[in-house]
């Protein structure tokens, strides 16, 4: 690690839009780390993000900017003007997310001749892309335009998964790298009594407990989880599927659970995820797409058997990135730390989870491999190291 004050006086402006979880937690973590290394950090974003994540409690300053979750021409024009004033004194700007990145480009760019060509009039701009565009139609066209703005206007683009990195290269980004987005270290580890207490709270008894922790949103593949749960309901005893999180799909999911009498319980947003992981028999991540999901890192740290979809950055996180798609599901405790299935395939998800529930030795091997894999993942200090090195490079080059 570099000297504790190696960023002394460097003015870093961080821009983010709306965030309900992972991105905001990551920004809070790096803001604290950069401030601890002597940087003067300013976080710019919606007021709700400061209320939820408390950036100003990390040693950073916070400035409210109304960055909506979707394009709104009048609001976006105001946000660009506000950002232009806030970013004027920064040595480096780092935007998180596609919309935040595009607005940051607009705030610090001079439009040059040619379609979507920009020359940087402000400080170096780094943009981290945390999510893929998984919708279609007009929305996809709008976000495709934003991708081109970021690719042409950012000094450097970081992606949380290989597919995002390749997408930016294909769009002509001048410099593309891999983002390090570790889960914050847990403050405490659940004690031995937590498993029994939480299982008693949920009324599981001797039934298997399947856990999914996710925002109740389209990206998370939750209808596929319910498809699998309909088959698990015929097992003896039927497992309980606990789904921790909230979001826009809550009413629709609950209606289907009740209509089909599925063995699924919606727990709402929980602050005791480490305890829930300790209580479960297998954790499931059925997402349509993910980058470096914090919950996968938490599952690995907890040493729990994991069944997840082969999407985005998940294969690399569990040690399966180089395995051919037709390979076996498990290579052994030194290799993959999860069973991976295709997204949207309820039958494959059901079979993989059933394998874990029916084979205690497989569950034990997966849990052991998960803990070993967790020890190899980068931590919060590694993320700050990456950014500190990159910021110094960009500002030295500019000088």
C-alpha positions in Angstrom: 0.0 0.0 0.0 1.2 3.5 -0.7 2.0 6.2 1.9 -1.0 7.0 4.1 -1.0 10.6 2.8 0.0 10.1 -0.8 -3.0 12.1 -2.1 -2.4 15.1 0.2 -4.4 18.0 -1.2 -5.6 16.2 -4.4 -9.1 17.5 -5.2 -11.3 14.6 -6.2 -15.0 15.1 -7.3 -17.2 12.0 -7.3 -20.5 12.1 -9.2 -23.3 9.6 -8.8 -26.9 9.4 -9.6 -29.7 7.6 -7.8 -28.6 4.5 -5.9 -30.4 2.1 -3.8 -27.5 -0.1 -2.7 -24.3 -1.4 -4.2 -23.1 1.7 -6.1 -23.8 4.0 -3.1 -22.0 1.7 -0.7 -19.0 1.5 -3.0 -18.8 5.3 -3.4 -19.0 5.8 0.4 -16.2 3.3 0.9 -13.8 4.8 -1.7 -14.7 8.4 -0.5 -13.7 7.4 3.0 -10.5 5.7 1.8 -9.5 8.6 -0.4 -10.1 11.2 2.3 -8.1 9.1 4.7 -5.2 9.3 2.2 -5.3 13.1 2.2 -7.5 13.8 -0.8 -10.1 16.6 -0.6 -13.2 14.7 -1.7 -16.4 16.2 -2.9 -19.4 13.9 -3.6 -22.1 15.2 -5.9 -25.4 13.5 -6.2 -29.1 13.5 -5.2 -30.0 14.5 -1.7 -31.5 11.0 -1.1 -28.1 9.4 -1.5 -26.6 11.5 1.2 -29.5 10.6 3.5 -29.0 6.9 2.8 -25.2 6.6 2.7 -23.9 9.6 4.7 -21.0 10.6 2.5 -20.3 13.6 4.6 -19.5 11.3 7.6 -16.5 9.9 5.7 -14.4 13.1 5.7 -15.8 14.1 2.3 -18.0 17.1 1.5 -21.4 16.6 -0.2 -23.1 18.8 -2.7 -26.7 18.1 -3.9 -27.2 17.7 -7.6 -30.6 16.5 -9.0 -29.4 13.6 -11.1 -32.7 11.8 -12.0 -32.8 8.0 -12.6 -33.8 8.6 -16.3 -33.3 11.3 -18.9 -35.3 14.4 -18.2 -34.2 17.3 -20.5 -35.0 20.2 -18.3 -33.6 18.7 -15.1 -30.6 17.3 -16.9 -29.7 20.8 -18.2 -29.9 22.2 -14.7 -27.8 19.3 -13.4 -25.1 20.0 -16.1 -24.9 23.7 -15.1 -24.7 22.8 -11.4 -22.0 20.2 -12.1 -20.0 22.6 -14.3 -19.8 25.0 -11.3 -19.0 22.3 -8.8 -16.3 20.5 -10.8 -14.5 23.6 -11.9 -11.8 23.4 -9.2 -11.3 19.6 -9.2 -8.1 17.9 -10.2 -9.9 14.8 -11.3 -13.6 13.8 -11.6 -14.9 10.3 -11.2 -18.5 9.6 -12.2 -20.2 6.3 -11.2 -22.9 5.0 -13.6 -23.8 5.7 -17.2 -26.1 8.7 -16.7 -23.8 10.3 -14.1 -20.9 9.8 -16.6 -22.7 11.3 -19.5 -23.8 14.4 -17.6 -20.2 14.7 -16.2 -18.9 14.6 -19.8 -21.4 17.4 -20.8 -20.4 19.5 -17.7 -16.7 19.4 -18.6 -16.6 19.1 -22.3 -16.4 21.3 -25.4 -18.2 19.8 -28.4 -15.8 19.3 -31.3 -16.6 18.8 -35.0 -18.1 15.5 -35.9 -20.8 13.3 -34.3 -20.5 12.9 -30.5 -16.9 14.2 -30.5 -15.8 16.0 -27.4 -12.6 17.7 -26.3 -12.1 17.8 -22.5 -12.2 21.3 -21.3 -12.1 20.4 -17.6 -10.2 18.0 -15.4 -9.6 14.3 -16.3 -12.8 12.3 -16.1 -13.0 8.7 -15.0 -16.3 6.9 -15.5 -17.1 3.6 -13.8 -19.9 1.6 -15.4 -21.7 -0.6 -12.8 -24.6 -1.9 -14.9 -25.4 -3.2 -18.4 -28.3 -1.9 -20.4 -30.7 -4.9 -20.4 -33.9 -3.2 -21.7 -35.0 -2.8 -25.3 -36.8 -0.4 -27.5 -36.6 3.4 -27.1 -35.0 3.1 -23.6 -32.2 1.0 -25.0 -31.7 3.6 -27.9 -31.4 6.4 -25.4 -28.9 4.6 -23.2 -27.0 3.5 -26.3 -26.5 7.2 -27.1 -25.3 7.8 -23.5 -22.8 5.0 -23.9 -21.4 6.7 -26.9 -21.1 10.0 -25.1 -19.2 8.3 -22.3 -16.9 6.3 -24.6 -16.0 9.4 -26.6 -15.9 11.9 -23.8 -14.3 10.2 -20.7 -10.6 10.2 -20.2 -10.8 6.6 -18.9 -13.7 4.1 -18.5 -13.7 1.3 -16.0 -16.1 -1.6 -16.2 -17.2 -3.9 -13.4 -17.3 -6.9 -15.8 -15.5 -8.0 -19.0 -18.6 -7.5 -21.2 -18.9 -3.8 -20.2 -15.2 -3.3 -20.9 -15.5 -4.8 -24.3 -18.5 -2.7 -25.1 -16.6 0.5 -24.3 -13.7 -0.6 -26.5 -16.1 -1.3 -29.4 -17.5 2.2 -29.0 -14.0 3.8 -29.3 -13.2 4.6 -25.7 -9.6 5.8 -25.5 -8.7 4.0 -22.3 -10.6 1.1 -20.7 -9.8 -0.7 -17.5 -11.4 -3.1 -14.9 -13.0 -1.6 -11.9 -12.4 -3.0 -8.4 -15.7 -3.0 -6.5 -15.2 -4.9 -3.2 -17.9 -5.4 -0.6 -17.3 -3.5 2.6 -15.8 -5.6 5.3 -18.5 -6.8 7.8 -18.3 -5.1 11.2 -19.0 -8.3 13.1 -19.3 -12.0 12.3 -22.5 -13.8 13.3 -22.0 -15.9 16.4 -22.9 -19.6 16.6 -26.3 -18.9 18.0 -27.4 -16.7 15.2 -28.2 -19.5 12.8 -30.6 -21.2 15.3 -32.2 -17.9 16.3 -32.9 -16.8 12.7 -34.2 -20.2 11.7 -36.5 -20.1 14.7 -37.6 -16.6 13.7 -38.5 -17.8 10.2 -40.1 -20.9 11.4 -38.0 -23.1 9.2 -37.6 -26.1 11.6 -35.9 -28.9 9.8 -36.7 -27.7 6.3 -33.9 -26.5 4.0 -33.6 -22.7 3.8 -32.8 -21.2 0.4 -31.8 -17.5 0.5 -31.8 -14.8 -2.1 -30.8 -11.3 -1.3 -31.7 -8.8 -4.0 -33.5 -5.7 -4.9 -36.9 -6.6 -6.2 -36.2 -5.4 -9.7 -36.3 -6.8 -13.2 -32.5 -7.3 -13.4 -32.5 -9.8 -10.5 -34.3 -12.6 -12.4 -36.8 -13.2 -9.6 -39.5 -14.7 -11.8 -37.0 -17.5 -12.6 -36.5 -18.0 -8.8 -40.3 -18.5 -8.4 -40.4 -20.9 -11.4 -37.8 -23.1 -9.5 -39.7 -22.6 -6.2 -42.8 -24.2 -7.8 -40.8 -27.4 -8.3 -39.1 -27.3 -4.9 -42.6 -27.2 -3.3 -42.9 -30.9 -4.2 -39.8 -31.8 -2.3 -40.2 -33.6 1.1 -39.9 -31.5 3.2 -40.5 -28.5 1.0 -37.7 -25.9 1.5 -38.5 -22.3 2.5 -37.2 -19.7 0.0 -36.5 -16.5 1.8 -36.2 -13.4 -0.4 -34.6 -10.4 1.4 -35.0 -7.0 -0.3 -37.5 -4.5 -1.5 -38.2 -2.8 -4.8 -40.8 -2.1 -7.5 -41.7 -5.8 -8.2 -42.8 -6.5 -4.7 -46.6 -6.4 -5.3 -46.4 -8.6 -8.4 -44.1 -11.2 -6.8 -46.4 -11.4 -3.7 -49.4 -11.8 -5.9 -47.8 -14.7 -7.7 -46.6 -16.3 -4.5 -50.1 -16.3 -3.0 -51.8 -17.4 -6.2 -49.5 -20.4 -6.7 -49.1 -21.1 -3.0 -45.3 -21.0 -3.4 -43.0 -21.8 -0.5 -41.5 -18.3 -0.7 -41.4 -15.6 2.0 -40.6 -11.9 1.2 -38.6 -10.6 4.1 -38.3 -7.0 3.0 -35.1 -5.0 3.4 -32.9 -6.6 6.1 -29.9 -5.2 7.9 -28.8 -8.7 9.1 -27.7 -10.3 5.8 -24.6 -11.9 7.4 -26.9 -13.6 9.9 -29.3 -14.8 7.2 -26.4 -16.2 5.3 -25.3 -18.1 8.4 -28.8 -19.5 8.7 -29.3 -20.6 5.1 -28.5 -24.0 3.5 -27.8 -22.6 0.0 -27.7 -19.0 -1.4 -29.1 -18.3 -4.8 -28.4 -15.4 -7.2 -30.7 -15.7 -10.2 -29.9 -12.4 -11.9 -30.3 -11.6 -15.6 -27.0 -9.6 -15.3 -24.6 -8.6 -12.6 -21.2 -6.8 -12.5 -19.4 -7.5 -9.2 -22.4 -8.0 -6.9 -21.6 -7.2 -3.3 -23.9 -10.0 -2.2 -21.9 -12.7 -4.1 -18.8 -11.4 -2.2 -20.7 -11.6 1.1 -21.8 -15.2 0.3 -18.3 -16.2 -0.5 -17.0 -14.6 2.8 -19.7 -16.5 4.7 -18.6 -19.8 3.2 -22.0 -20.7 2.0 -22.9 -23.0 -1.0 -23.8 -20.7 -3.9 -25.9 -21.3 -7.0 -25.8 -18.3 -9.4 -26.3 -17.4 -13.1 -23.4 -17.3 -15.5 -23.7 -13.6 -16.3 -21.5 -10.5 -16.2 -18.7 -10.6 -13.7 -20.0 -13.5 -11.6 -17.9 -16.3 -13.3 -14.7 -14.4 -12.7 -15.6 -13.8 -9.0 -16.1 -17.5 -8.3 -13.2 -18.7 -10.4 -15.1 -20.0 -13.5 -14.2 -17.3 -16.1 -11.9 -19.5 -18.1 -14.1 -22.7 -18.0 -15.9 -23.5 -21.3 -19.6 -23.2 -21.2 -20.1 -27.0 -21.6 -17.7 -27.8 -18.7 -18.7 -29.5 -15.5 -20.5 -27.5 -12.8 -17.8 -28.0 -10.2 -14.1 -28.6 -10.6 -13.3 -29.0 -6.9 -12.6 -26.9 -3.9 -9.5 -25.2 -5.4 -11.6 -24.1 -8.5 -15.1 -22.9 -8.8 -16.9 -21.7 -5.7 -20.4 -22.0 -7.1 -22.7 -23.9 -9.4 -23.5 -21.7 -12.4 -26.6 -21.9 -14.5 -27.9 -20.0 -17.6 -30.0 -16.9 -16.8 -33.8 -17.3 -17.2 -33.6 -21.1 -17.0 -35.8 -22.2 -14.1 -35.3 -25.9 -14.7 -31.5 -25.5 -14.5 -31.7 -23.4 -11.4 -34.0 -25.9 -9.7 -31.7 -28.9 -10.6 -28.6 -27.1 -9.4 -30.1 -26.1 -6.0 -31.6 -29.6 -5.6 -28.1 -31.1 -6.2 -26.8 -29.1 -3.3 -29.7 -30.0 -1.0 -29.4 -33.7 -1.9 -25.6 -34.0 -1.6 -24.1 -32.8 1.8 -20.6 -33.5 0.6 -21.1 -31.2 -2.5 -22.6 -28.5 -0.2 -19.5 -28.8 2.1 -17.1 -28.6 -0.9 -18.8 -25.6 -2.3 -18.8 -23.8 1.1 -15.1 -24.5 1.6 -14.3 -23.3 -1.9 -16.3 -20.2 -1.3 -14.3 -19.3 1.8 -11.1 -20.0 -0.1 -12.2 -17.8 -3.0 -13.2 -15.0 -0.7 -9.6 -14.8 0.6 -8.4 -14.1 -3.0 -10.9 -11.2 -3.7 -9.7 -7.6 -3.5 -10.7 -5.6 -0.5 -11.6 -1.9 0.1 -7.9 -1.0 0.5 -7.2 -2.5 -2.9 -9.9 -0.4 -4.5 -8.5 2.8 -3.0 -5.0 1.8 -4.1 -6.3 1.4 -7.7 -8.0 4.8 -7.7 -5.1 6.6 -6.0 -2.6 5.3 -8.6 -4.9 6.1 -11.5 -5.6 9.6 -10.2 -1.9 10.4 -9.8 -1.2 9.1 -13.3 -4.0 11.2 -14.9 -3.1 14.4 -13.0 0.6 14.0 -13.6 0.0 13.4 -17.4 -2.2 16.5 -17.5 0.5 18.6 -15.8 
